Amino acid sequence: MPLDERQRKLVALLLAGHTDASAAGRLGVSPRTVTNILRSLMDRLGVDNRFQLGVALGRRIRPSDQLTRSS
């Protein structure tokens, strides 16, 4: 499942320990937009919560993709 640039950046920020609010600030979007992006990813992957989203993304995204493209 390919992620667009904004989704990749958001995932990388959350993996780095940012809160939704701080990630939103870094991306120049509202915290509500972060919630919507995450909900969209959860719906696409058929998962119910953020933990399951992390597991599902971890299975689909190579670690090098997350780090090199988000810089």
JOHU-V139818 format. One record per pair of residues at least 6 apart in sequence whose ideal C-beta (glycine too) atoms are under 6 Angstrom apart, sorted by the first residue. I is the first residue (numbers start at 1). J is the second residue. Records with the same first field share a line. If there is no record, write none. Layout:
# JOHU-V139818
I: J ; J
This chain:
# JOHU-V139818
1: 60
8: 69 ; 70
9: 70
10: 23 ; 37
12: 66 ; 70
13: 23 ; 26
14: 23
20: 31 ; 34
21: 31
23: 34
24: 30 ; 31 ; 34
41: 53
42: 53
45: 56
47: 53 ; 56
